Amino acid sequence: MVMDILQDHSREPLRASLIQQLNAYSQNEDEFLRHVDYLAGTQGEKIYPVLLSIFSQLDFKEDEARLIWQDLVQHRQQMAASMARPVNLTTAICDYMLTVRKELIHPKVVELNLFEETTHYCKCDRLTGLYNRSYFDEALKSEASRCKRYKTEFSLVFFDLDRFKRINDTLGHQAGDMVLKSVAKLIQSEKRAEDIAFRFGGEEIILILPGTPKYNALILAERIRHKIEYMNLSFEGEKVDVTVAGGVVTFPLDTDIETEMVECADRALYRAKSQGRNQIVLFSEDKRHNYRVGLIGPIKVQELGMKTNQLPSLGRIKDLSLSGVLFELQKPIDTGSRIQVEVPLSSRDKPLVMVGRVTRLQTSGSFYEVGATFLHFGEQDRADISKHFTSLLHMASAAR
């Protein structure tokens, strides 16, 4: 059954991602088809109706769409063989719809395909192929509405290239363009099909991650950050080093007002920049405030995910807040490592246990200073920290 396609917001993230990939592989459609096969293996048959709607503005059921797409791919190969030259997808689809499946003749097929392409370029940044700032506002509002309706969550990652101005000033704007295109391509390859990437500003890139909690968003952002750091880029024979900083915010955990999400992510990004760049920081309202606290004894730090059963290391705490901890150890812990921290707030018998990820590491005399952002602790733990802070503030006020 075929019908004029209606706007389906549940398909929009996948549709946006496929259009981005089609644009990225515009000069290599065979690679795009391989990417489609990969998505079919991970996303299932739901990708086929979306594909056909992009090219023809016609809607099909999943099983029928899969068969039509397979026929289309084979038809393109047959056309290329008979014409002894490459045939692009648009040409093959038009010929297929008009000659093979004549019952699908629709006078607007070609016209609407051109309209889709025009609309696509209006929404996209031509340099990077990512969606542009104007479409970001539309997509953010749509995703927030969906989450409110279905009581789900999504995360936003705000990336900013470190010292990008230095690249433009020393190597020229062509080098800067090359870096932006390379970073955008890497992000496109690392994100999921349902994620949407935007060029928000000059060297700023935002990812909207539907259905993604804060911890999973951090994992993806860290993977992208790490791969960017180790990209092998050069311009006119000169090596170009690139790193990014990033901030992560989750809706509705951090804010239930979508228009505040960029500001929240930007504040986390600012902390990442001020702490040395090349790192990802989670947003929290409390991150603006750290407290020096008096403790009964040393904290215990355990790396998680280790294959060997290592004993916890003893450390000395320096700062503690509702969002993170700063402490000293005699041995280093790699940035990005997941750790468990036991903090004796008021009793050694009932320590506060929190899970976090290392976001900072630097030497401090004969010790290593380690900063970690909390990924999870319960409401009771949060209440215990708040109570302890309140007591400390009362003591400090009385001393004055």
N, C-alpha and C positions, 0 to 999 in steps of 0.2 A: 504494500500500500504506500503510495506516494502522496505527500501533501506539502503545501507551502510551509517552510520552516518557521516556527515561532521562536521568540526569544526564550531560551532555557537557561536560567541563571545557574543551575546545577552543572551545566556543561561549560560554562564560560571560562573557568580556569584552564580546563583541558584544551578548549578551543584557542585561547590566547597563547598557550604554550606551543601548540602545533603550528600556529601562524608564525610565532617567533622562530621555531626550528626551520620552517619552510623558507623564511627570509634568510636565516643563517646559512642554509645549504642551497641558496638560489642558483649557485654556479655548479652545484654537484647534486643533482636530484637523486642519483643512485644512492648517495650517502643518506639523503633524507628518507628514502624507502627502507634502508637498513634500520634507520632510527624508528620508523613506523613499526617494523617487525619487532624491535626490542620493546616498544611501548605495548604492543599487543600481548607480549609475553608477561609484562608486569601489570598492565592496567586492564587487560581483558578486551572483550569484543566491543565495549562501549566506545572505543576510539573510532571505529569505522563509521558510524553515523555522523560523528563530528567531522571527520575527514571529508566525507561526501558533501556535507553542508557547506564547508569552506569553499570547495571547488564549484559546486553546482547550485547551492541554495535550495536543495531538495532534501527531504527528510525520509529516512528509511528505518525500519526496525533493525536491531543489531544483527540477527542472523542473516537477513537479506543483504544488509550493508556489507557484511564480511564477504559474501559471495561476489557481490558487485565489485568490490575493491580488488579482489583477486583476479577477476576477469579484466578489470581495467589495467592492472599491472601487466598481465599477459598480453593484452591488446596493444599496449605501448611497445612491448618487445617485438611483437609481430610487425607493427608499423615501421619500427626502426630497421628491422631486417629487410623488409620489402623496399624501403626508401634508401637504404644504405647510408643512413645518417642518423644522428641522435634525434629523438622526438621528445619534446618536453611534456610534462604531465597535463598542462592545460589543453594542449592540442589533442593529446590522446583521449582525454575525457570528453571533449566536445565531439570528436569523431565517434567515440563509443556511444554517447547518448543519442546522436543523430542517425547512426547507421546500424549499430548492433542491437540496441534496445529501443526500437522505434516507438514503442508504446510510451517511452519516457520523454518524447519530444516536448520541449517547453521553450517558448519563444524568448524567455528571459535568461536562459542559462548563461550564455556568453556575456550578456549585458551585466548580469548580477555578479558574475565572476570578476569583471573589471571593476565593478563598484566595490566589491570586497577588497580588491587590491588597493584601490584608491583610499578606502577607509582605513586599511591597514597602515598605509604610509602616513596618514594624518595622525595616527595614534603612536607612531614609532619614531625613535631617534634614528636618523639616517646613518650616522657614524657607527653606532654600536649595534644597531638592530634591536635594541631593547625598547620597551615601551617608554613613552615620554611622560613628562610631569603632568600634563593635562589629563592623560588617561589614568594616571595613578590615582588622582582624586576620585574619579568615577569607580575604579576597581576597589579602592579602599572602602568607600561607602557601601558598595554592593556586598563585599565580604562581611562587613560588620552587620549589615541587615540580615544576611543569611545566618550568621552566628546567633544573633538575637532570636531569630525565628526558631532555630533548631537547638538552642541552648548548647552550642559548641564553642570552641575557641580557635583562635588563629594567632600567629606570631608575625612580627615584622622585624627584619634585620636591616639596619642602616649602615652601609659600608662607606668609608671615605679613604681614598688613596693617600698614603703618607707622603709628605714632602713632594707632592705632584708638581708644584710650581717650580721646584728645583730642576725637574726633568725638562720642563718647557724652557726655562731660562738657560740651561747649560747645553741642551741638545736640540732645542727647537720644538715648535708645535707639531711638526710631523712625527717626531719621536713620541710626544705626548699622545697624539692620535693613535699611534701604533699600540701604545700601552693600554689605552682605554679599550680599543677593539679586542686586544688579547685578553684582558681581564674579563670583559663582557662575554667572550666566547667560552672562557673557562667556567664562569658562573652558569652559563646556559647548559654546559655539559654536566655540571655537578648537581644542579637542582632537579627536583622531581617534575614529572609532567604537569602536575596540578599547580606547581609554584609559578609565580609571575614575577619577572624581573623588570625593573624600571631604571632608566637613567634620570635621576632626580635633579641633578645639577651638573656642574662642570665635571667634577671627579667623584660625584656621589652616586651610589647605586643602592637601590632599595629592593629587597625581596619580600613579597607577601607569601606567607606559608600557611595555606588553609589547613584547618584541623590539626595544627601542630602546637603542642605544649612548649613551655619555655625551655625545658631541658633538651628536647629534641631539636629545637631551633638552635640552641647553643652548639650542639654536636655538628649540625650542618654548617653553621657559620665558622666554627673552628676548622672544619675540614677545608672549606674554601680558603680561609685565611692561610692555612698551612701550605696549600697547593700554590697559591699566589706567591708566597714567600720564596718558593723553590722553582718558580717558572724560569726557564732558560731564555731570556729575552736579550736581544742586542739590536742596536741601530747603527748602521753604517760601520760595522765592525767593532763598536764599543758596547760592552756589557751594560745592561740597564737593570738595576736592582729595584724591585717593586715590593712593597708591603701595604697592607691595609689595616685599619682599625675598624671596629664595629660596635654597634649598640643593639641590644635585643629587647623588645617589649612585647608583651602578650595581652591580647584582648579576650575576656574582660578582666583578667587577673590584675593587671597593672592599672588599667583604666577602661571604663566602659563607654568612653566618648572617643569615637574613632578619630576626630579631628585633633585630639591630644596625643595621638600615638607617635607622630613624627617628633614632636617636642620631647616626649619621654625618651624615645630612642636617641635623639640628638644629645640629651643630657648624659646618657650612658656612653655615647660615642665620645663626648668631651672628656669623660673620665678615662676612657681608653687612651686618648691622645695625651692627656696630662700625666698618665702613669708610664709613658714611654713608647706609645704607639705599638703597632703590630700585635694587637691583642683584641679580644672580644669581651665586652662587659655587659652584664645583665642589668636592666633598669630596676631600680627600687627607690621608693620615695625616701628611704632612710640613707641612701648612699651619700647624701650631703653631710651626714653627721657621723663621726666616729668618736668613741669614748675610750679614754685610758681607764682601765679597771684594775682594782686590787683583787687578787685571786688567792685561794688557799694554797695551791701548789701548781706544778707545771702541767701544761696541757699534753695530751697524747695525740699523735698524728699517725694515721695509718693510710698508706696508699691502697686504693681499691683496684680490683681487676688484675692484681699481680698473680703470676702463675706459681710463685713460691710463697710459702707462708712466712712472711716477714713479721717480726715483732714490731709493735708500735714504737715510734720515735718520740722522745721527750722534747718538748719545745717550750719556749718562754713567750707568752703572749705580750703584744705591744698595744694593739687596738682591737676593739670589738664593736660591731654595730649589728643592727637587725638584718643586714645584708651581706656582711663579710667579716673577715678576721685577718689581722696582720700579726705574724709571729716570727720567732727566730728558731732556727735549727742548726745542728752541727753538720748536716749533710744537705745537699740540694735536692729539690723535687722539680722535675721538669714542668715547664709551663704547659697547661692543658691537662695535667694529671688529675684524676678524680681521687679525692681524699675524704677520710672521715676524721673529724676533730672532736675530742672529748674535752670540754671546758668545765672545770669545777667552780661554778659560780658561787655557791655557798656551802657546798658539802662534797667531800671526796667520794662519799658513798652514792650520791645521786648526781653524777656529772651531766652536763648538757651535751648531747651527742648530735652533731650536725654533719651533713654531707655537702661537700663543696668541690669546686674546681679551681686549680691554681691559675691565677691570672698575672702573677708578678713574681719575679725571682731576681734578687741582686745580692751581692756580697755586702756584709756589714761587719767589718773587722775580721775576726776569726769565725764568724757565723754567717749563715745565709738568711736573708730576710725574705719571707714568703708571704705573699698576699693571696687570699682565696675568696671567691664569691660563693655564697651559700646557694645550693640548688634546692635543698629541701630541709625543712624542719617544721614540726607541728605547731598548732596554735598555742598549745600549752607551753612549749619551749619559747615561742615568741613572747608569751605573757611573762615567763620567768625572766627573760632578758630585760623586758621593759620595766618590770618591777625592780630589778637590780639597778638599772640605770637611774630610775626615779629615786631610789635610796641614795645613790652616789651623788646625784645632783642636790638633794636636800642637805647631805653632809657638806658638800662644797659651799653651798649657800650659807650654812651656819658658820662655817670657818671664816667666811668673809665678814 
